[in-house]
Each structure stands twice: as C-alpha cells, then as structure tokens.
Amino acid sequence: MSKLLFVAPPYHCWGVQVIGAWPPLQLAYLAGAALDAGHEARICDAMNKDYTFEDVRSEIENYSPDYVLSLDYLPVSGAVSTATVPAALRTLAIAKQVDPAIVTILGGPHPTFMYEEIFGAEDCPVDFILIGESEATLSELLSAAPKGLAPSVAGIAYRDGESIVVTPTRPHIEDLDTLTPAWHLLDWDDYHYNIEPYGRMASILTTRGCMMGCSFCSHRLFWRGDWRARDPKKVVDEIRHLVDTYKVEFITLIDPYPTKDRDRWELQLDLLIEANIGIKLLMETRVEDIIRDEDILPKYHAAGVIHVYVGAESSSDAMLESLNKGTDVDMNKRALDLLREHDIMTEASFMIGFPNETWETIEQTAAEAVRLNPDIAVFPLITPMPFTPLHEEMKDRIRVTDYSKYNLMTPIIEPYEMSMDDVYRALAKCYMTFYRNKMLEVAKLEDGFKRRYMMSAFEQMMKDYGEHFDFLGEGMPHGMPPLDRPKT
C-alpha cells in the first residue's frame, strides 16, 4: 500500500472563484481510484484553503507521501485550465525538495498535449504524466511503477534518460458509474456558494466528453470526440448522498455537455422531480439544446435548475462561425429569452480581444450583451490554449507565454489595431457598460428570489473589481466615454 497526496495547487485569479468555491472533483475521482486499488490517500485543496506554497510544503512534510499528484485544475471546467500548470509544477518541485524519492504525477488537458514541453524543461519535477482520462491509468501505474513496469501502463508519458516515452492510448472507461469520488476526503466547510440564498456547494459529473468543435476549447480534443453518460438513477443517488451526508445545498453540473441526449436528459429531470431532494442546480449547456427543450423547460425549473450558463461568445454570426460554435446570435437571444420565461437565472459569456478587435467591435460586443440581456454577463478574453486550433490560428499575435496568465482575464493576444493595455481597458468597458444597465434593471425588481440573487451576485463580482481594474475612468481612448466606478 502506498500513500498518495492529491494537491489542488494554490492558484488564484479574479473570476475563477468569484461566486463560490467548488470542490476539486477531478482530484476526488482520482483519490477514489487510489482508494479502490487499496492505497491510502489525502486531498490537499490548497486553492480553496488559500494556502501558500509553504503551506503545501508543510502538508507534504507532515504526511510523508510516496506519491504527490497534481492537475492543471480549475473548478467547474477543465477546458481552460492551462493557467494552473505553473502552480502545479511548482507543487511537484516542492515535493521533490522535501524528498527526492517521492514519485510525482501530473494530469489534465494541458499535460496530456504538452508533455514534450513539460519534460523538455531542464528542471522538470515530473516523473509521470497521465494522458487523458486517468482513473484506470493511475490505478495501474500505482501497481506497476514500484516493480519497474511503468512501460506496460497505457496512457502515460515519462522520461527515460534523454528520451520521452509515451505509451499507447488507453481506451475510455465504459461504465462511469464504476468510479466513486472520495467525497469523505474533502473538508466540506471549504465549499460554499456565495450568492443568496447561499449554502454549501458541490459539483458532479453526469456525463463526460464533448463532440463539438469550438476552436478555443480543449474538451473535444481531450475526450477524443467521445461522449458517455452515467445512469440517471445513480446520479440521483449521488445527489441524495451529498445532501444527506454532507449537507450540500447547491450542486454544479460540470459536464461540458450534459444535455446532448434529449431522452436521457429528460429522464434525468423526471427522476430529480420525483426524488424531490430540494437541491439547487447550476449547469452549462448549448443554446440549441435550450431551444430544442422549449417544451420541457418547466421540468428544468421543477428539477431544481436555478442557473444556466451558455456561451454566446460574439456579437456577429461571422465570428461565431470562425469559432466553429455552430450557433448564431438569434439562437443566443432565443435561448436566453426562453430561460428567462421559465424563471431560470441566465449567465452568458462574450469573448473579446480577437486579433481583428477594434474599439468599434468592443462597442458592438457590449451592445450585444445588453441586447441579449442575460442576468449575468462575463467577458472572457480570447486565450489560445497552446494545444487548441485557435493557437495555431493566432500564434503570430500571441504576446504572453507565461501560462499562469492564461486565465481569461489577462490579455494574451495583441490585436492589430489595439494595444494590450487597450484590451484590458476594453474588458473593463464591457463589464461596466453591461452592469450599468443591469443594475438599473435589477433595482426596479420587487423584492424576491431574483432580486436578492442578482444583488448578491453583483456584490461578489464587484468586491475585488477595483483591485483588478484600478484604472477605471482614467486615460480612456479618444471618443470612449469614461466609466463610473462601482459604488461600494
């Protein structure tokens, strides 16, 4: 039996955990696989505990693990988690400093595709990289590595002298319900939703994979275009377990595409309604599925879905086509209107910072966000993750190579007609334009769930806003109106 320490690295960025703290589900799944294989495991969630690297060092020293494993991990989605890679690598370097005999393992989308770059670093602290879906790989590696049989394990990469060895691709796990997250290893006091009515937060997966081809996302690449679903009855059982055992009140479905199979999704909703667990659900899905599901949207509401995130992404059909979204602006509008009609809170993202961005297109994007009028709007900066098609398309405009900045809040691309500082200011302009309008709208609402939800969301979003956009109203480009600082 080996001792494993699973570490969510200490990475923080405005926007990552603005409205809540989610448990590191991916690590919980891997820890569960280690426990099922007969090993001892502990989870150190340095991100949500606000640990420093010295705190992580102390955890490693006190636990004396045989293995330390970290991921390029962000809560909610693994599609854009490159930003955490430097922190994960530093965590593994600390493990080697504590004891060079500790075996270090790294997983996630970025290492899956960028293992040559990682192993190419002179001071690389990684012994093994898990390629793709990793629970079965980890279980087998823990048995094989002590015997010198790592080359027989499918789905890993490692260095052998000056060479990098990559073993054959591992097939995906056929039955996802054979996997059990190690819920009991989490400190549940750390996980909470910061939006009224507040409460303890969990995240679950009801499906894995995505076959959609959005050029900025890693899901299709990472899951090899595959999509698998869990038994809806077992999903309900898991939700009931989280509610009864850990007093969870909010659950985020972190599936990239939970609604692909309409029949299965409707069954999932029906079972949740029948179970009457009283949980509040947050989820992401595609606008075309919301439109498809117009007749069953009352079931979304009855099943506990209170918040749906969609990727609107752009103000023009041409840009949506270039991102291979498979949607158009009218579909975005229709989907958001339908959700609003069924009393479901809406959140939409609108990307900015493209190579052809101008102040005019920024104005258009902000205006489109106002027109679509989701309850919450976010404006991620286009970020070409190094293993996505977008990176190849935009590589001549990339000006930042520090992966810790690939957090959707830091300009990475320099547009032809804007400076990097302009992009940062444009980001602030979009937020302030949208929320100036939205706050006036919300202030007129009668007191109730929506008004309280929205006001607490504003409070969380603006709490650290000035720290990150401290230039608001100062030095704006010619012709651009000054922005009002949020009142505190």
N, C-alpha and C positions, 0 to 999 in steps of 0.2 A: 504494500500500500504506500502510495506517495502522497505528499501534502502539496496542494495547489493553492496559490493565491491569485485570484482574479481581480484585476485592477481597472476601474474606470478612471482614466488619467485626469489629473487636475487641470482641466481646460475650462475657460470661462470667456463668454463673449455676450455683449448685449444682443438680445434676440434669440439666444439659444434657450434660455430658461426664464424668459420674461414673465410668463403667466403661470408657471408651475415647475415642479421638479418631478421627473418621471424616473422610475426605477430602471436600471440598466438591464433590460430584458434579454439582450443578446448574451450578456455575461451570465445571467441566471440560467439560461438554457445550457450554456457550456459547463457551468458548475454542476448542473443536474446530470449531464452526461458523465462527468467525472465521478460523481457520487454513485451513479448506477454501475459504473465499472469497478466500484469497490475502493475508491480513493477518498481522501479527506480533502475538503475544500473550504475556502473562506472567500468572501467578496469584500473588497475594499472600494467603496464608491467615493473616491476622492473628489470627483466632480461635485456631487450633491452635498457632501460634507464640507465643502470649501476647504479641503486640505491643501497644504503646501507640499512641495516635493520632499521637504524634510519630514513632514508627517508621513508621507509614503515610505520613506526610508525607515522610520520607526516601526511602521507596520510590518515591513519585511524583516527587520531585525528581530522583532518580538515573536513573529510567527515561525521563522526559520523554515520557509517552504523549500521543497525540492524543485518546484516549477513556479514561475511567475508568468502569467498570461495577460496581455492587454490587447485592446482593439482600437481601430480608428472608429471611435464611438461617439455618436451624438444621440441624445434622447429623441424619441419619436421616429426618426427616419435614418436609415443607413446610407441613403443615396448621395449625401453630400458631406461626408464626414472626414474628408481629407484634412481639414483644419486641425484635427486632434492628433494626427500622426506624429508631429514632433514631440508632443507631450507623452504619447505612448512610448516612443523610442527613448525618451529621457527616463521614463519609469523603468524600462528594462535595463538601461545603463546603470541605474542606481542598484537594481538587483544584482548585477554583476559586480559592482563595487562592494556590496555587502558580503557577497560570497560568489566567487567566480564559478563555483560548482553548480550554482542554480541554473537550471535549464530555462531559457527564456523563449516565449512563444508569442507571435503577433498574428492577428487575424483581421478580417474585414475587407471591404471592397478595394480600398487603396492598395494594401499589401498584396491582394490577390493579383492585381495587374502590374504593380510597380515593384515586384520583388527584386528585379535586377538592379534597380536604382538603390533600393534599400541595402542589399547585400554588397553593392559596389562601394559604399562608404567605408573609408579606412577604419573607422572606429565603430562599425556596426555592432550593436549589442545583442542582436537577434540570433538565436540558434535555429529556430524553425518558424516558417510562415505557413499558416493554414490557408489553403487555396479554396475559395468558395464556401459552400455550406460545410460547417466544421464539427458538428457534434460527433458524428461517427468517426471522423478523421482523428479527433482528439482522443477518443476512447482507444482507438487502435494504436495511436502514437505512444500513449502512456504505457502500453504493454510492450511495444516493440523497441522503443528508444533505449531502455536500460540494457537490453540484450544486443544492442548494436544492429538492430534490424530495421532501422528507420527507412532504408531504401525500399522496403517492401510495403510501406504505407502509401496508399493512393491519396492524392490531394495535398501534398506538402511541397515546400521548397526549402533548401538548406545549402550551406556552403560546404564543399569538400575540397579543402586546400584553396587553390585559386579558382576552382570551378564552382558553378552554381548548378545544383541538381534539382530538377523538377520532376516529380513522379507523375504517373498517369492520372488523368482526371477521374475523380470519384463520382459515381452516379448519385443522383439526389435521393434523399430518404423518401421512400414511397409512402409511408404512413406517418404523418406528422404527429399524430396522437400517441405515438410511442415515445415522444420526447416530453420530459417533465421539467419545467423550470424549478430551480432551487429557491422557491419563494421564502423558505424559512431562514435563508442566509442573509436576507435583506433587513436593514434597520428601517422599519416602516414609518417611523417618526420623521424620516427624511423626505417623504414623498407626499406632496400636497398640491392641490390646485388653488391658485391664488385669486381666482375670480369668484365673486359671490354667486352662489351660496357657500362657496369654499368646501374643503373636505379633503380626505386622504385620496391620493391618486395612484393608479396602477396603469400598466399598459399590457396589452396582449396581442398576439398574432392569431388571426383566424384563417389566414392564407399565407402562402409565400410565393413570391415571384411576380413578374410582370412581363408582358409580351409587347407592350407599347414602345415606340421607338423615339421618345423625346431625346433630343440630341444632347441635352445638358445633364441627363440623369444616368446613374450607374445601374439601376435596378435590372433593366433588360440584359445588360452585359453580365452582371454578377450572377443572375439566376439563369443565364443562358436561354432566355426567352421562354422559360418554363413557368407554369403556374399550377400550384397544388393547393387543395383546400382541406381543412380539418372537418371532422364530423360536427355539424352544428349542435348536436346534443351534448357533445363533450365540451364545446365552447361554453355552453350554458352552465355545465357542471363546474368548469373552471371559474367562471364569473361568480357563481354561488359560493365556491370555496374562498375566493378572495374577499367577498363581502362578509361571510360568516366568520372566517378565521382571522382576517387582518383588518376588518372594519373599513374596507375600501368603499368610497362613495362615488368616485369618478374613475372611468376607465377609458383610455385612448386606444383605439384600434390602430396599430402602427403598420398595418398591411399597406403596401403601396397600391393595391387594387382589390379591395375586399368584395366589390360588387360585380365582378366580371360575369359570374354565372347567376343570372337573374333568379332562376328557380331555387338554387341553393340559398341565395341571399334572402329571398322571401321566406323560405323555411326558417332561416336563422332569426329573422324578425318575428315570425309567428311563435317560435319557441321561447323567445325572450318575453313576448307579450304574455304567453301562457304562464311562464315561470313567475312573473310579477315580482322580480327581485328588488326593484326600486333603485337600480343603478342608473347613473347618468353617463351617457356615452358620447365620446368625441371621435371623429373619424375624418379621413380624407378619401375622396373618390373623384371620378371624372365627370365633367359636366354632361356628357352624352348619356351617362347612366342615370343621372338625376332626371333628365328629360324622359328617358325610357321608363323610369319608375314613377311617372306622374301619378298613376292610379294607385300606387301603394305608398306614396309619401305619408299618408296618415299612419301607416304601420311604422315608419321610421320614428315618428313622434311618440307613438304608443309604446314602442320598444325601449324608449329612453334616450334616443339620439337627440342631443340638445345643440350640437355644434358640428358643422360640416365645413371642411376646408377644401377648396378647389383651386386649381392652377389656371387662373385667367391668362396671366403672363404678358399679354401685349394688347395694345390699342388698335392693332391692324391685323387683318387676315393674312397679309403678306408675311408679316413677321411670325405669326403662328405657323404658317406653312414652312417657313425656313427652320423653325424649331422642331418640325415634324410632330406637332401636337395633335393633329387630326381633328381640330375643332375650329370654330370661328367666333367672332365677337358676339354675334347674335345668339349663338348657343350659350355663351357665357351669361349673357343677360337673361335668357330664358331660365336657365338652371337656378340662378340666384333668386329670381322672382318667385319661382316655384317653392323653393325652400322657405322664403320669407312668408309666403301664403300659408305655410303649414307650421308657422311659429318655431322654426329651427334657425338658430343663430348661424350666420354665414361668415366665413373668412375667405378672402381671395388674395392671391399673390399676383403682383405685376412686376415683371423684370425690367430693369433699366441698366444702362451702362454698355450698350452694344457698340461695336466699332463704328457704326454709322449714326450714333446718337448725336443729337443736337439739342439746344435749348428748346427748339420748336417741338421736337419729338418728346422731350420731357413734359412739356405743357400738354401734349396730346395724351400721354400716359396718365398724368394726374387727372385730366378731364375725363378720361375713360373710367378711372376708378370712381370718380364722383358719379358718373352716369350709371355705372353698374350698381353702385351703392350697396356693397356688402356691409355687414355690420362692422367688420374689422378688415382693414386692408394692410398688407405688408408689401414692401418693395425691395425684394432681394436684388442685389447687384449680380449681373451675369458673371458667372465664375466658371471658367472652363477647367473642370477637373481633369487631371493630366491623362486619364485613360478613357475619356469620352470623345465622341466625334467632334464635339464643339472645340476641344483643344486644338485639334488639327486645323480646323477652320479659322481659328482666331490667333494662332501662335505668334504671328508677326505683330500683334497688338498687345501681347502679354508683357507687363512691366514689373510684375511682382512674382518672385519664385519662392518666397517664404511660405510654405504650406500652412503655417499657423494663421496666416491672414486669409485663407480661403474659406471664410466664414459667412459669405453672402452679405457682409456689412462693410467690407473693405474693398475699395476699387482695385481690381486686378488688371482690367483691360483699359487701355488709353484710346478713347475714340479719336477718329481722325480730326474732328472739329471741336474737341473739348479737352481740357487738361484733366489730370487725375483729381486735382482739387475741385474742378468744376463738377465732376461726377459725384464727389462727396457732398457738395452743396446741393446738387440736384436731388440726391437722396433725401436730404432734409426738406427740400421744397415739396417733394411728393407727399411726404408724411404730413407736413403742415397744411398743405392745400386740402388733402382729404379730411384730416381730422378737424380742421377749422369748420368745415361744412358739417361733419358728422356730429360734432359736439353741440352745435345749434339744434340739430335734429333731435338728438337724444334729450336735450334739456326740455323739450316740449312734450316728451312722453309722460304719460301718467305713471305714478309710482307702481312698480311691479317687477316681475322677474327680469324682463328685458332691460328696463332702465337701470336696475341695480347691477345686472350682469355687465352692461356696457360701461357704466361709470367705474366699476371696479377694474375692468379691463383697461380703460384709459389711465387710471391711476397707476397700474402696474407698468404700462408701456412708457409712461412719461416719467416714472420715478427716477430713472437713470438717464433720461433722454438728454438733459442739458450737459451731462458729463461727456457724452459722446458727440454731441452736436453743439459745442460751445460757441460756435461762430454765428449762430442764427441771427439774421438781420444785418450782418456785417460784411461789407465788401462784396455784395451781390453783383453779378454781371449786369452790364447796362441793359436797361429795359426789363429787368426782372424785379417784381415788387418785393419789398422787404417782408420778412416773415415774422410773425408775432411769436415771442417766446411763450411756451405753455405756462399758464398760471399755476402756482403751487400753493 
